[in-house]
Amino acid sequence: MKPILFIIISVLFLGLMTAIAPMWDTSPRERSYRQYERNRDAILEIIEQEAYATYEQDTKRRARYWADEDYVRSQGGLVHEVLIEGNEPDSLRSLLDNNLQNNHPQVKLRNINLRVYPDASWITYHLYTSDGKVHHETRFLEKRGNRWKIVYRGWLQTNKTV
């Protein structure tokens, strides 16, 4: 083989090895943590956006974040019909009027405790609203394809203001 051809092939081979070497350096633990971070970010985004939709009383937008299943629950009551079909029974209208209508839609999540499994996740946190109210919330989510959907929400609003 001619020396110049050998040098060109060697440079191309080294370039290729340099490009794919980082893939070999990624440990299974690191890949797992990166996947956890992607799931965490997606879940927190869903929770935050669903909270905004709730405070803005946008039932149709809120429905996008919930699973379309009979077992979906919120605050111990069935919310499937309300969230999916967009009709609001008196009990939900009362809940929105009494608890959410006067909250300015600015939320912050604090004290987050999150567990992510392959197709399910649960999270607890404190949700602080811009008017100073604190909600203690628990959510359970299921993964549908590549998207997370809420299937359970439990919350308690405290009298505490920040």
N, C-alpha and C positions, 0 to 999 in steps of 0.2 A: 504494500500500500504506500502511496506517495506520502511524504511527511506532511504536506499542507492539507491533504484530505484527512489524515489522521488527526491533525490539530483541530480542524473544523468539526469533525465528528465528536471529538473529546469535549470541545466547548459546548456543543449542542447537548451532549449527554449530561454534562455538569449543570448546565442551565435547567434542563428538565428535572434533574434530581433536586436542585435547589428549590424549584417551584413546588414540588410535591412533598418535600421533606417535612414541612410543618404539619401535614396531615398525619405523619407517623408520630410526631411529638405529642399529639393530642391524646391524652390518656382517656380511658373510658370514664373515669371520675370527672374529668374536665368537661367532656362531652355531655355527661349527665347534668352537670351544674349549668352549662349553657342552655340546655333544654329546660331546666327548672326556671332559669331567668326569663326565657321567652314565655313560658306558661304564666309565671308570676306577673310579668308586665301585662299580658293579655287579660288576666283575671282582674287586676287592679283597674285597668282601663274600663272593663265592662262594668264593674261596680261603681266607679265614678260616673260614667255616662248614664247608667241606670238611675243613680241618685239625682242627677241633673234633670232627667226626664220626669222623675217622680215629682220633684219640687216645682217643675214647670207645668205639671199636670198634663203631660203629653203621653197619653195612654198608648197610642199607636207606636211611638218611638220606644217607649218603655218595654213593649211586648217583644221587640227584637232581641232583648237580652235574656228572655225567659224561654225555657223549653216548652214545647207544645205537648204536654203529657197530662193525664188525669191526676197524677200524684203530686203535681206542683202545689206548693203551699206557701203562704205568707202569713206571719203572725198567727199561725194555727188555723187559718181559714183558707178555703179554696179560692184561688185567684185566676185559675186557668181561663174561665169564660171572660173575665174582665180584661185580662191582658191580651188574649188572642183575638177575641171578637170585637173589642173596643167599646162594648157597652158597659156603663158604670152603674151598678145597682146602688140603692140608697146607702148601704153600709159603707161602700168604698167612697162615695161622694162625701159622706159625713167624715170619714177618716181624713180625706184630703182637706176638707174645709177646716176641720178642727186642728190638725197637726202640721200640715205642710204648707198651706196656702201663704202664710205670712213669712215663711223662710225665704230669704234671698238665696238664689241658687249658687252659692259658693260653698264648696265642701272640701274638707281635708280629712284624710284617713290617718289615724295615729294608732300606736300600740297594736300593730298588725301581727297576727299569728296565723300563718298559712301552712297548710299541708297539701302537697300535690301528689296524686297517684296517677297511674297511666290514663285512666278515663274518668277520674273524679277528683274533686278538691273541696276542702272546707277551709273557711277563713273566719276569724273573729277580729273585730277592730272597733275602735271608737271613731265615729263620724262626727266631726265638728262642723257646724254650719256657721256662716258668716254673721248670723245674728246671735251667736254665742251658745247655742244649744248643743248638747252632747247626746248622741245616740250610741248605745251599745248594740252592735249588730253581729249576727252570725249568718253566714251564707253557705249553702252547699251547691256546688256546680257539677255538671256532667259535661264531658267532652263529646261533642257530636261532630264527627269528621274532624276538621281542624279548628272548630270553634267551640268555645266554652259557653254553656247556657246555665242560667240560674234555675234551680229546681226547688230551693227552699230559702226563705228569708225569715229570720226572727229578729225583732228589735225591741229595745226599751229606750224610750226617751226619758232622760233624767231632768229634774228641775234645775240641775247645776248649769250655770252659765260661766263662760270663760271670758 
